[in-house]
Amino acid sequence: MKELIPFFQLIEELTKALGVKQSEEEKLSCVFEDNQRALTLANTEMPMTMPRTKHYLIKLHWFCEHCVPGEIEVKVIDTKVQLADIFTKGLDPQDFETKRRLIIGW
């Protein structure tokens, strides 16, 4: 989302400049998260700091400004169906194959 938010802002500026009407559904982005601490931080009012979160409060604050209804929605997903795990975690061969098939669409 760190890279997509500026892209969304660019699209918004282009649609205004070209006079194109953009619906609210086209603006909404969903982030699926299986980490409970990340869900808590994304869905609470700022500034909510905890002993382990103070070091990245600036980055978190910037992201949470965009987590408003109609812009970015953070949703819960079960870790068994979190497809992003294939790129971020070392999985056993069976889990890797299952997630790979889900990404391909088989």
BELNORJO-V668287 format. One line per field, one symbol per residue. ss: DSSP state (h for helix, s for strand, l for the rest). phi: phi as a letter, one per 40 degrees, with the letter a starting at -180 (. if undefined). A space follows every 50 residues. Layout:
ss: ???
phi: ???
This chain:
ss: lhhhhhhhhhhhhhhhhhlllllhhhhlsssssllhhhhhhhllllllll lllhhhhhhhhhhhlllllllsssssllllllllhhhhllllhhhhhhhh hhhhll
phi: .dccdcccccccccccccgccbccccccbbbcbbccccccccbbcccbbb dcbccbcccccccccccbdgbbbcbcbcccbccccccbbcbcdccdcccc cccchc
